Amino acid sequence: MDDAFLSQLRCPLDPEREATLARDEQHLCCSSCAAKFPIKQGLPVLVPDEVELPTGLREVSQLPCQRRLNAAKNRRGD
């Protein structure tokens, strides 16, 4: 995966699609919440079911971006 392609990717869990992804050996890591997505056979797997959550979190709804989204929905009455 080249740097030009990587620079276009955004975290699929970020509702605003602003959080970039950084590459390490086996993952792409969200710049905002540190969620990690696997790289399999050289391709990123940006599927929420495949995410490795940061230490201490047990579900996607606990991520900061998801808590902000839920708080905004509650304010609007969604």
C-alpha positions as CSV (number, residue, x, y, z in Angstrom):
1,M,0.0,0.0,0.0
2,D,1.6,3.3,-1.1
3,D,1.5,6.6,0.8
4,A,-0.7,8.3,-1.7
5,F,-3.4,5.6,-1.2
6,L,-3.0,5.7,2.5
7,S,-3.4,9.5,2.6
8,Q,-6.9,9.1,1.0
9,L,-8.1,6.7,3.7
10,R,-10.2,7.8,6.7
11,C,-11.3,5.8,9.7
12,P,-14.7,4.2,8.9
13,L,-15.8,4.6,12.5
14,D,-15.4,8.4,12.5
15,P,-18.8,9.7,11.5
16,E,-17.2,12.9,10.2
17,R,-14.6,11.0,8.2
18,E,-11.8,13.4,9.4
19,A,-9.6,10.9,11.3
20,T,-6.7,9.7,9.2
21,L,-5.1,6.3,9.4
22,A,-1.4,5.5,10.1
23,R,0.3,2.3,9.1
24,D,2.3,0.0,11.4
25,E,3.4,-3.5,10.5
26,Q,0.1,-5.3,10.6
27,H,-2.6,-2.6,11.1
28,L,-3.9,0.8,10.2
29,C,-4.4,2.9,13.3
30,C,-6.9,5.7,13.7
31,S,-5.3,9.1,14.5
32,S,-8.3,10.0,16.6
33,C,-9.2,7.0,18.8
34,A,-6.4,4.5,18.2
35,A,-8.7,1.8,16.8
36,K,-6.7,-0.6,14.7
37,F,-7.8,-2.2,11.5
38,P,-5.9,-5.3,10.1
39,I,-3.9,-5.4,6.9
40,K,-4.4,-8.8,5.3
41,Q,-2.5,-9.8,2.2
42,G,-1.4,-6.2,1.7
43,L,-4.9,-4.8,1.8
44,P,-6.6,-2.8,4.6
45,V,-9.7,-4.4,6.1
46,L,-11.7,-1.3,7.1
47,V,-14.7,-3.3,8.4
48,P,-16.0,-2.3,11.9
49,D,-16.4,-6.0,12.8
50,E,-12.6,-6.5,12.2
51,V,-11.5,-3.6,14.4
52,E,-9.1,-4.0,17.4
53,L,-10.3,-1.6,20.0
54,P,-7.9,0.4,22.2
55,T,-7.0,-1.1,25.6
56,G,-9.9,-0.9,28.1
57,L,-12.7,-0.6,25.5
58,R,-15.0,-3.5,24.9
59,E,-17.3,-2.2,22.2
60,V,-17.3,0.3,19.3
61,S,-19.9,2.5,21.1
62,Q,-17.2,3.4,23.7
63,L,-14.9,5.1,21.2
64,P,-14.7,8.9,21.5
65,C,-16.1,9.5,18.0
66,Q,-19.1,7.2,18.7
67,R,-19.8,8.9,22.0
68,R,-19.7,12.3,20.3
69,L,-22.1,11.0,17.6
70,N,-24.5,9.6,20.2
71,A,-24.4,12.8,22.3
72,A,-25.2,14.9,19.2
73,K,-28.1,12.6,18.3
74,N,-29.5,12.9,21.9
75,R,-29.3,16.7,21.7
76,R,-31.3,16.7,18.4
77,G,-33.7,14.2,19.8
78,D,-32.9,11.5,17.2
